[in-house]
Amino acid sequence: MQQNKKKALFLYFELAGYFVSCLEKLVKQYNIEAHVVRLPVNPLAPFNFESRNNIFTTNVKITITIHCSN
């Protein structure tokens, strides 16, 4: 009988290199899948995140609307 791999979910506004390094160690050490829901990378950012083994990212767009009444 095959065991299901454990999964971890992370919600992150702006993905950073140091966090990805931590995820890489986490998935290797504990043999898990890491799923990251994040905002798209800022086009001015000086880096690009590529796919990695057992780390899956999903971009989401958030729109905030503020209504003020008198």
Residue frames as a rotation matrix with the C-alpha (Angstrom) as fourth column:
MET 1
0.576 0.817 0.000 0.00
0.817 -0.576 0.000 0.00
0.000 0.000 -1.000 0.00
GLN 2
-0.386 -0.721 0.575 1.40
0.724 -0.623 -0.296 3.37
0.572 0.302 0.763 -1.05
GLN 3
-0.061 0.307 -0.950 1.25
0.842 -0.496 -0.214 6.26
-0.537 -0.812 -0.228 1.42
ASN 4
0.686 0.322 0.652 0.04
0.622 -0.726 -0.295 9.66
0.378 0.608 -0.698 0.25
LYS 5
-0.478 -0.873 0.101 2.68
0.741 -0.462 -0.488 12.39
0.472 -0.159 0.867 0.38
LYS 6
0.145 0.484 -0.863 1.90
0.843 -0.517 -0.148 15.10
-0.518 -0.706 -0.483 2.96
LYS 7
-0.065 -0.048 0.997 1.24
0.754 -0.657 0.017 18.59
0.654 0.753 0.079 1.64
ALA 8
-0.279 -0.048 -0.959 1.77
0.755 -0.628 -0.188 22.05
-0.594 -0.776 0.211 3.13
LEU 9
0.335 0.474 0.815 -0.02
0.843 -0.538 -0.034 25.21
0.422 0.698 -0.579 1.96
PHE 10
-0.451 -0.516 -0.728 1.53
0.724 -0.689 0.040 28.68
-0.522 -0.509 0.685 2.25
LEU 11
0.679 0.616 0.400 -0.18
0.729 -0.632 -0.263 32.01
0.091 0.470 -0.878 1.51
TYR 12
-0.179 -0.885 -0.430 2.39
0.769 -0.398 0.500 34.61
-0.614 -0.242 0.751 0.54
PHE 13
0.713 0.434 -0.551 2.11
0.072 -0.827 -0.558 38.17
-0.698 0.358 -0.620 -0.77
GLU 14
0.697 -0.561 -0.446 5.54
-0.686 -0.342 -0.643 38.60
0.209 0.754 -0.623 -2.37
LEU 15
0.933 -0.358 -0.026 7.63
0.358 0.922 0.147 35.48
-0.029 -0.146 0.989 -2.71
ALA 16
0.624 -0.781 0.030 11.28
-0.780 -0.620 0.084 36.04
-0.047 -0.076 -0.996 -1.74
GLY 17
0.192 -0.664 -0.723 14.43
-0.515 0.559 -0.650 34.07
0.836 0.497 -0.235 -2.43
TYR 18
-0.738 -0.504 0.450 15.14
-0.630 0.273 -0.727 33.29
0.243 -0.820 -0.519 1.23
PHE 19
0.013 0.829 0.559 11.64
-0.812 0.335 -0.478 31.81
-0.584 -0.448 0.677 1.63
VAL 20
0.723 0.198 -0.662 12.07
-0.624 0.597 -0.504 29.61
0.295 0.778 0.555 -1.47
SER 21
-0.323 -0.909 -0.265 15.38
-0.550 0.408 -0.729 28.35
0.770 -0.089 -0.631 -0.01
CYS 22
-0.623 0.185 0.760 13.51
-0.715 0.259 -0.649 27.39
-0.317 -0.948 -0.029 3.16
LEU 23
0.502 0.865 -0.028 10.84
-0.772 0.433 -0.465 25.61
-0.389 0.255 0.885 1.11
GLU 24
0.347 -0.449 -0.823 13.49
-0.624 0.545 -0.560 23.65
0.700 0.708 -0.092 -0.79
LYS 25
-0.748 -0.646 0.153 15.00
-0.515 0.419 -0.748 22.42
0.419 -0.639 -0.646 2.47
LEU 26
-0.309 0.733 0.605 11.56
-0.788 0.159 -0.595 21.64
-0.533 -0.661 0.529 3.89
VAL 27
0.662 0.633 -0.402 10.43
-0.747 0.516 -0.419 19.49
-0.058 0.578 0.814 0.95
LYS 28
0.058 -0.732 -0.679 13.74
-0.494 0.570 -0.656 17.64
0.867 0.373 -0.329 0.85
GLN 29
-0.789 -0.466 0.400 14.06
-0.546 0.232 -0.805 17.01
0.283 -0.854 -0.437 4.59
TYR 30
-0.509 0.677 0.532 10.43
-0.469 0.300 -0.831 15.97
-0.722 -0.672 0.166 5.18
ASN 31
-0.966 0.078 0.246 9.54
0.243 0.601 0.762 14.60
-0.088 0.795 -0.600 1.71
ILE 32
-0.089 0.962 -0.257 6.43
0.511 -0.177 -0.841 16.78
-0.855 -0.207 -0.476 1.34
GLU 33
-0.217 0.137 0.967 4.77
0.879 -0.404 0.254 18.86
0.426 0.904 -0.033 -1.39
ALA 34
-0.522 0.052 -0.851 4.71
0.471 -0.815 -0.338 22.60
-0.711 -0.577 0.401 -0.77
HIS 35
-0.023 0.605 0.796 1.91
0.943 -0.251 0.218 24.60
0.331 0.756 -0.564 -2.41
VAL 36
-0.661 -0.273 -0.698 2.27
0.508 -0.848 -0.150 28.38
-0.551 -0.454 0.700 -2.43
VAL 37
0.369 0.765 0.527 -0.59
0.918 -0.389 -0.079 30.75
0.145 0.513 -0.846 -3.26
ARG 38
-0.355 -0.651 -0.670 0.90
0.664 -0.681 0.309 34.15
-0.658 -0.336 0.674 -4.03
LEU 39
0.685 0.389 -0.616 0.46
-0.110 -0.781 -0.615 37.45
-0.720 0.489 -0.492 -5.78
PRO 40
0.826 -0.420 0.376 2.21
0.507 0.261 -0.821 37.61
0.247 0.869 0.429 -9.17
VAL 41
-0.006 -0.921 -0.388 5.90
0.906 -0.169 0.387 38.59
-0.422 -0.350 0.836 -9.00
ASN 42
0.594 0.124 -0.795 6.45
0.004 -0.988 -0.151 42.32
-0.805 0.087 -0.587 -9.39
PRO 43
0.868 -0.237 0.436 7.73
0.482 0.201 -0.853 42.91
0.114 0.950 0.289 -12.96
LEU 44
0.628 -0.667 0.401 10.42
-0.525 -0.743 -0.415 45.22
0.575 0.050 -0.817 -11.53
ALA 45
0.784 -0.329 0.525 11.79
-0.352 0.462 0.814 42.48
-0.511 -0.824 0.246 -9.27
PRO 46
0.131 -0.846 -0.517 15.38
-0.991 -0.112 -0.068 41.47
0.000 0.521 -0.853 -10.11
PHE 47
-0.786 -0.384 0.485 14.66
-0.428 0.903 0.021 37.74
-0.446 -0.191 -0.874 -9.95
ASN 48
-0.027 0.763 -0.646 12.54
-0.891 0.274 0.362 35.02
0.453 0.585 0.672 -11.51
PHE 49
-0.265 -0.002 0.964 11.20
-0.698 0.691 -0.190 31.97
-0.666 -0.723 -0.184 -9.71
GLU 50
-0.395 0.065 -0.916 11.33
-0.757 0.542 0.365 28.76
0.520 0.838 -0.165 -11.71
SER 51
0.718 0.686 -0.117 9.52
-0.543 0.658 0.522 25.51
0.435 -0.311 0.845 -10.99
ARG 52
-0.483 -0.828 0.285 11.19
-0.836 0.340 -0.431 23.27
0.260 -0.447 -0.856 -8.46
ASN 53
-0.529 0.233 -0.816 10.61
0.098 0.972 0.214 19.67
0.843 0.033 -0.537 -7.43
ASN 54
-0.235 0.573 -0.785 7.67
0.900 0.434 0.047 19.34
0.367 -0.696 -0.617 -5.05
ILE 55
-0.576 0.151 -0.804 7.10
0.334 -0.854 -0.400 23.14
-0.746 -0.499 0.441 -4.86
PHE 56
-0.347 0.591 0.728 3.99
0.906 0.012 0.423 24.32
0.242 0.806 -0.540 -6.69
THR 57
-0.818 0.056 -0.573 2.93
0.189 -0.914 -0.359 27.95
-0.544 -0.402 0.737 -7.02
THR 58
-0.056 0.852 0.520 -0.41
0.989 -0.023 0.144 29.49
0.134 0.523 -0.842 -7.93
ASN 59
-0.965 -0.242 0.098 -0.73
0.238 -0.970 -0.053 33.20
0.108 -0.028 0.994 -8.73
VAL 60
0.043 0.990 -0.133 -3.82
0.997 -0.050 -0.056 35.05
-0.062 -0.131 -0.989 -7.56
LYS 61
-0.693 -0.148 0.706 -4.92
0.285 -0.955 0.080 38.61
0.662 0.257 0.704 -8.21
ILE 62
-0.250 0.579 -0.776 -6.53
0.944 -0.033 -0.329 40.49
-0.216 -0.815 -0.538 -5.35
THR 63
-0.453 0.206 0.867 -8.68
0.288 -0.887 0.361 43.55
0.844 0.414 0.342 -5.85
ILE 64
-0.517 0.260 -0.816 -9.54
0.823 -0.111 -0.557 45.66
-0.235 -0.959 -0.157 -2.83
THR 65
-0.277 0.530 0.801 -12.43
0.380 -0.705 0.598 48.09
0.882 0.470 -0.006 -3.05
ILE 66
-0.767 0.029 -0.641 -13.08
0.608 -0.287 -0.740 50.65
-0.205 -0.958 0.203 -0.31
HIS 67
-0.072 0.827 0.557 -16.51
0.595 -0.413 0.690 52.26
0.801 0.381 -0.462 -0.07
CYS 68
-0.901 -0.182 -0.393 -16.91
0.425 -0.552 -0.718 55.40
-0.086 -0.814 0.575 2.00
SER 69
0.043 0.947 0.318 -20.23
0.785 -0.229 0.576 56.86
0.618 0.225 -0.753 2.96
ASN 70
-0.647 -0.228 0.728 -20.97
-0.089 -0.925 -0.368 60.30
0.758 -0.303 0.578 4.36
